[in-house]
Each structure stands twice: as C-alpha cells, then as structure tokens.
Amino acid sequence: MEESKEQGSREQSSQEQLRQRHLQILDECLQDAKMLAIKHSVNSDENQVRLAIALFQKRV
C-alpha cells in the first residue's frame, strides 16, 4: 500500500514537471511566433496563434 502511494506521488511529480516544461515551451513558441509575424508582416492574433501552435508541435 505504501509503495503504491509513493509511486503515485512520483508519477504526479513527473506529470507536473512535464506540464511545467510544456508551458515553458509554449511561452517560447508564442514569443517566437510574435517575432515571426511582425517580421513577415502577418501580425494578427490569429496568425500568431497558428504559428505558435505549429512551433509547439514541432518542439514537443
């Protein structure tokens, strides 16, 4: 029983670390997408989101 709790705790910790890493990558993608959209004169919120999603999918 104790081992099961410990394993669950480790699994939850790993999931939280992965979530934090994905949020960090997503933030980087949003920043990069904004720079790219401005650079290529396609600076709209919709274009930034599409670029960020594409970048995120490539990076994870």
Long-range contacts (C-beta under 8 A, 24 or more apart in sequence): 22-60, 25-56, 25-59, 25-60, 26-52, 26-56, 28-59, 29-53, 29-55, 29-56, 29-59
